[in-house]
Amino acid sequence: MSLGLAVLGGGRVVGAHAGIPAHFPQLRLVGIAEPNRERHAPLAQQFGCPIFESSEELIRRDDVHIVAVCLPHHLHHPMALRALESGKHVMIEKPMALNASQCDEILAAQRRAGVKLAIGHHHNFVPANVEARRLIQSGQIGRLVFATDSWFKPFHEGVRPPWFLDRECGGGMWWMNGPHHVDRLRRIIGSRIVSVKAKVSSDIYGYSAADSGMAMLQFENGVYATITHAGYRFGTYHFTAEFTASHGILRLLDERLFLCRGKEFEAVETKGEAVHLAQWRDFLEAIETGRQPFVNGEYGREIVAACEAAERSSELGREVLMKELGEYPCSSAHQR
């Protein structure tokens, strides 16, 4: 079976999707949609495919079977709907949308179309994260007690486009990296989130889009976890996540895993293919076999709802229960 891929957006994540067909013989790149004509020649040279100004034109092509939505965050919802309504399978870069209501509309469109939908939470395929999940869920380090996930980086890392400074467009650090924090904790802990207490702010730069956030998540299995994140003005890059259990502690440093069962942390060997290859392999297998993708739309909706709950908690000054954002369909992916 030959599948044609259309990539919407020629920005910073284009390579994670437009470069994928080179690794899968059943997949071919039909084209990339990019409204900025200055990017057309470099994209054509890099990927050797036609470049379109119009996403709609590319979506409508009969030789397109899969659409990868790699656009600014506020365009994920409308362009995913157009692709689904055209009967295409869809991969949406995270976040799935800007709120749970938009996710529900995407899920409804997917059900009507009868196609597959995957969300680009690639941290699900990072070998260190996969091994951390396995160690916790196997019980090898005992009962999980709590977890922390902390990430500090410069806000103006590289060139930030105007939409990134605008909250209404889904800009800022919370909607860029908050979904990574929530997804990593949610998947490794292996339980649904039931409540969120948070502060999401723009206290560092004062933009409408957030530059920092702190949250406490309560999970259905009784575990609590904290998130601290900042896009700072001055500082040093820092990422670490720790999972404290009754008989050991796991530490993630970037994409490396360490285990402590005594007084010292020791490196844990992890193996696996490149994360975006693993992500696309899973999606293509889901299309070919009819099963659900590992990171399906229901799961993506849960991550968006938790990030939305954090913003709502910050605005209201209180804990927000996930059920306040409405119910969503249960999926086996929630418990995997």
C-alpha positions as CSV (number, residue, x, y, z in Angstrom):
1,M,0.0,0.0,0.0
2,S,1.4,3.4,-1.0
3,L,0.5,6.4,1.1
4,G,0.9,10.0,0.1
5,L,2.0,12.4,2.9
6,A,1.2,16.2,3.0
7,V,3.0,18.3,5.6
8,L,1.4,21.6,6.5
9,G,4.0,24.1,7.7
10,G,7.6,24.5,6.8
11,G,8.8,25.8,10.2
12,R,11.0,24.4,13.0
13,V,9.5,20.9,13.1
14,V,9.1,20.3,9.4
15,G,12.1,17.9,9.3
16,A,10.6,15.6,11.9
17,H,7.8,14.8,9.4
18,A,8.9,15.7,5.9
19,G,12.0,13.6,6.3
20,I,10.1,10.5,7.4
21,P,9.2,9.0,4.0
22,A,12.9,8.3,3.3
23,H,12.7,5.6,6.0
24,F,9.4,3.9,5.0
25,P,8.9,2.5,1.5
26,Q,5.1,2.6,1.8
27,L,5.2,6.4,2.4
28,R,5.9,9.2,-0.1
29,L,6.1,12.9,0.3
30,V,3.5,14.6,-1.9
31,G,4.3,18.2,-0.9
32,I,4.7,20.8,1.9
33,A,2.4,23.7,2.4
34,E,4.1,26.9,3.5
35,P,2.6,30.4,3.1
36,N,6.0,32.2,3.3
37,R,7.3,32.1,-0.2
38,E,10.8,32.9,1.0
39,R,11.0,29.4,2.5
40,H,9.9,27.6,-0.7
41,A,13.2,27.3,-2.5
42,P,15.1,26.0,0.6
43,L,12.3,23.5,1.4
44,A,12.2,22.3,-2.1
45,Q,16.0,21.8,-2.2
46,Q,16.0,20.0,1.2
47,F,13.1,17.7,0.6
48,G,12.8,17.4,-3.1
49,C,9.1,17.9,-3.3
50,P,6.6,20.6,-4.6
51,I,5.9,23.4,-2.2
52,F,2.4,24.9,-1.9
53,E,1.3,28.2,-0.6
54,S,-2.2,26.9,0.3
55,S,-2.7,24.1,2.8
56,E,-6.3,23.6,1.6
57,E,-5.0,23.0,-2.0
58,L,-2.6,20.3,-0.8
59,I,-5.1,18.6,1.5
60,R,-7.6,18.3,-1.4
61,R,-5.3,16.3,-3.6
62,D,-6.4,12.7,-4.3
63,D,-2.9,11.4,-3.9
64,V,-2.7,12.7,-0.3
65,H,-3.7,10.0,2.3
66,I,-2.0,11.4,5.4
67,V,-1.7,15.0,6.6
68,A,0.8,16.1,9.2
69,V,-0.3,19.4,10.8
70,C,2.9,21.3,11.8
71,L,1.5,24.8,11.9
72,P,1.4,27.4,14.7
73,H,-0.7,26.2,17.6
74,H,-3.9,28.1,16.9
75,L,-4.1,26.6,13.4
76,H,-4.0,23.0,14.6
77,H,-7.7,22.8,15.2
78,P,-9.0,24.3,11.9
79,M,-6.6,22.6,9.7
80,A,-7.0,19.2,11.4
81,L,-10.8,19.6,10.9
82,R,-10.3,20.3,7.2
83,A,-8.0,17.3,6.7
84,L,-10.3,15.0,8.6
85,E,-13.4,16.2,6.7
86,S,-11.4,15.4,3.5
87,G,-11.1,11.8,4.7
88,K,-7.3,12.0,5.4
89,H,-5.5,10.3,8.3
90,V,-4.0,13.0,10.5
91,M,-0.9,13.5,12.6
92,I,-1.1,16.7,14.7
93,E,2.0,18.1,16.3
94,K,1.4,18.8,20.0
95,P,-0.6,20.5,21.4
96,M,-3.6,18.8,19.7
97,A,-5.5,22.1,20.1
98,L,-5.8,25.0,22.4
99,N,-8.6,23.7,24.7
100,A,-10.6,20.6,25.4
101,S,-13.6,21.8,23.4
102,Q,-11.6,22.1,20.2
103,C,-10.2,18.6,20.8
104,D,-13.7,17.3,21.1
105,E,-14.6,18.8,17.7
106,I,-11.5,17.1,16.2
107,L,-12.4,13.8,17.8
108,A,-16.0,14.0,16.5
109,A,-14.7,14.8,13.0
110,Q,-12.3,11.8,13.2
111,R,-15.2,9.5,14.2
112,R,-17.3,10.7,11.3
113,A,-14.5,10.2,8.8
114,G,-13.4,6.8,10.1
115,V,-9.7,7.5,9.8
116,K,-6.8,7.4,12.2
117,L,-5.6,10.3,14.3
118,A,-2.3,10.6,16.2
119,I,-0.8,13.4,18.3
120,G,2.9,14.2,18.1
121,H,3.8,13.7,21.7
122,H,7.2,12.2,20.7
123,H,8.4,11.9,24.3
124,N,6.3,8.7,24.4
125,F,9.0,7.1,22.2
126,V,12.2,8.5,23.9
127,P,14.0,5.3,25.0
128,A,14.8,6.7,28.5
129,N,11.1,7.5,29.1
130,V,10.0,4.1,27.8
131,E,12.4,2.4,30.2
132,A,11.3,4.6,33.1
133,R,7.7,3.7,32.4
134,R,8.6,0.0,32.3
135,L,10.6,0.1,35.6
136,I,7.8,1.8,37.4
137,Q,4.9,-0.2,36.1
138,S,6.8,-3.5,36.6
139,G,7.1,-2.7,40.3
140,Q,10.9,-3.1,40.3
141,I,11.4,0.0,42.4
142,G,8.3,-0.5,44.6
143,R,5.3,1.8,44.9
144,L,5.6,5.2,43.3
145,V,5.2,8.0,45.8
146,F,5.6,11.2,43.9
147,A,7.3,12.8,40.9
148,T,8.8,16.1,39.8
149,D,9.4,17.5,36.3
150,S,11.5,20.7,36.0
151,W,12.6,22.5,32.8
152,F,14.3,25.9,32.5
153,K,15.4,27.4,29.2
154,P,15.8,30.8,27.5
155,F,12.5,32.2,26.3
156,H,14.1,33.8,23.2
157,E,15.9,30.6,22.2
158,G,16.3,31.2,18.4
159,V,13.9,33.4,16.6
160,R,10.4,33.6,18.0
161,P,7.7,34.4,15.4
162,P,5.1,37.0,16.4
163,W,2.4,34.3,17.1
164,F,4.6,32.8,19.8
165,L,4.2,36.0,21.9
166,D,0.4,36.0,21.7
167,R,-1.6,33.9,24.1
168,E,-4.6,33.8,21.7
169,C,-2.5,32.0,19.2
170,G,-1.3,29.5,21.7
171,G,2.1,31.1,22.1
172,G,4.4,31.1,25.1
173,M,6.2,28.5,27.1
174,W,3.2,26.9,28.7
175,W,1.6,25.8,25.4
176,M,5.0,25.0,23.9
177,N,6.4,22.9,26.7
178,G,3.6,22.4,29.2
179,P,2.2,19.6,27.1
180,H,5.6,17.9,27.2
181,H,5.7,18.1,31.0
182,V,2.2,16.8,31.4
183,D,2.6,14.0,28.8
184,R,5.9,12.8,30.3
185,L,4.4,12.6,33.8
186,R,1.1,11.2,32.7
187,R,2.6,8.4,30.6
188,I,5.4,7.3,33.0
189,I,3.1,7.4,36.1
190,G,0.5,5.5,34.1
191,S,-2.7,6.9,35.6
192,R,-5.2,9.6,34.6
193,I,-5.0,13.1,36.0
194,V,-7.9,14.0,38.2
195,S,-7.0,17.6,39.4
196,V,-4.6,20.5,38.8
197,K,-3.5,23.4,41.0
198,A,-1.2,25.8,39.2
199,K,0.2,29.3,38.5
200,V,0.8,30.1,34.9
201,S,2.2,33.6,34.4
202,S,4.1,36.0,32.2
203,D,6.0,37.6,35.2
204,I,9.4,37.5,33.5
205,Y,8.7,39.3,30.2
206,G,5.1,40.5,30.5
207,Y,3.9,39.2,27.2
208,S,0.3,38.1,26.8
209,A,1.8,34.6,26.4
210,A,3.1,32.8,29.5
211,D,6.8,32.6,30.2
212,S,6.6,30.4,33.3
213,G,4.4,27.9,35.0
214,M,4.2,25.8,38.2
215,A,1.6,23.1,38.7
216,M,0.7,20.2,41.0
217,L,-1.1,17.3,39.4
218,Q,-3.1,14.7,41.3
219,F,-3.4,11.3,39.6
220,E,-6.2,8.7,39.9
221,N,-3.8,6.2,41.5
222,G,-3.1,8.6,44.4
223,V,0.3,9.9,43.1
224,Y,1.1,13.6,43.1
225,A,3.5,15.3,40.7
226,T,4.9,18.8,40.3
227,I,5.9,20.8,37.3
228,T,8.2,23.8,37.3
229,H,8.9,25.5,34.0
230,A,10.4,28.8,32.9
231,G,11.5,30.6,29.8
232,Y,13.9,32.8,31.6
233,R,15.7,36.1,30.7
234,F,18.9,35.1,32.4
235,G,20.0,31.6,33.6
236,T,21.4,28.2,32.6
237,Y,19.6,25.4,30.7
238,H,18.3,22.8,33.1
239,F,16.0,19.8,32.7
240,T,15.4,17.0,35.2
241,A,12.6,14.7,36.2
242,E,12.6,12.4,39.2
243,F,10.2,9.6,40.2
244,T,10.5,8.7,43.8
245,A,9.3,5.2,44.8
246,S,9.4,3.1,47.9
247,H,12.5,1.1,46.8
248,G,14.3,3.4,44.4
249,I,14.4,6.8,42.6
250,L,14.5,7.3,38.8
251,R,16.1,10.4,37.4
252,L,15.8,11.7,33.8
253,L,18.4,14.1,32.6
254,D,17.6,15.2,29.1
255,E,17.3,11.8,27.4
256,R,19.4,9.8,29.8
257,L,18.0,7.7,32.7
258,F,19.6,7.0,36.1
259,L,18.5,4.7,38.9
260,C,19.3,5.0,42.6
261,R,18.7,2.1,44.9
262,G,21.4,3.1,47.5
263,K,23.4,6.2,47.9
264,E,24.4,6.8,44.3
265,F,22.7,7.2,40.9
266,E,23.8,4.8,38.2
267,A,23.2,5.1,34.5
268,V,20.6,2.8,33.0
269,E,21.3,1.6,29.5
270,T,18.4,2.4,27.1
271,K,18.1,1.5,23.4
272,G,15.6,2.4,20.7
273,E,15.3,4.0,17.3
274,A,15.1,7.7,16.7
275,V,11.9,9.1,18.4
276,H,10.2,10.5,15.3
277,L,10.9,7.3,13.4
278,A,9.3,5.3,16.2
279,Q,6.4,7.7,16.3
280,W,5.7,7.4,12.6
281,R,6.2,3.6,12.6
282,D,3.5,3.3,15.3
283,F,1.1,5.5,13.3
284,L,1.7,3.7,10.0
285,E,1.1,0.4,11.7
286,A,-2.1,1.7,13.2
287,I,-3.3,2.8,9.7
288,E,-2.3,-0.6,8.1
289,T,-3.7,-2.8,10.9
290,G,-6.7,-0.8,12.0
291,R,-5.6,-0.5,15.7
292,Q,-5.4,2.8,17.6
293,P,-2.1,4.7,17.6
294,F,-0.3,4.6,20.9
295,V,-0.7,8.4,21.2
296,N,-4.3,8.7,19.9
297,G,-6.7,11.7,20.0
298,E,-8.3,10.8,23.3
299,Y,-4.9,10.8,24.9
300,G,-4.0,14.1,23.2
301,R,-7.3,15.6,24.5
302,E,-6.4,14.6,28.1
303,I,-3.0,16.4,27.9
304,V,-4.6,19.6,26.5
305,A,-7.4,19.5,29.1
306,A,-4.7,19.3,31.9
307,C,-2.8,22.3,30.4
308,E,-6.1,24.2,30.1
309,A,-7.0,23.2,33.7
310,A,-3.6,24.7,34.8
311,E,-4.5,28.0,33.2
312,R,-8.0,28.0,34.7
313,S,-6.5,27.2,38.1
314,S,-4.1,30.1,37.8
315,E,-7.0,32.5,36.9
316,L,-9.3,31.2,39.6
317,G,-6.7,30.8,42.3
318,R,-8.0,27.3,43.2
319,E,-7.6,23.6,42.3
320,V,-9.5,22.6,39.2
321,L,-10.9,19.1,38.8
322,M,-10.5,17.6,35.4
323,K,-14.2,16.7,35.3
324,E,-14.9,20.5,35.2
325,L,-13.6,20.4,31.6
326,G,-16.1,17.8,30.5
327,E,-15.9,14.1,30.1
328,Y,-14.1,12.5,27.2
329,P,-14.2,8.9,25.8
330,C,-12.2,6.3,27.7
331,S,-9.5,4.6,25.6
332,S,-7.1,1.8,26.3
333,A,-4.3,4.3,25.6
334,H,-5.2,6.0,28.9
335,Q,-4.0,3.0,30.9
336,R,-1.0,1.9,28.8
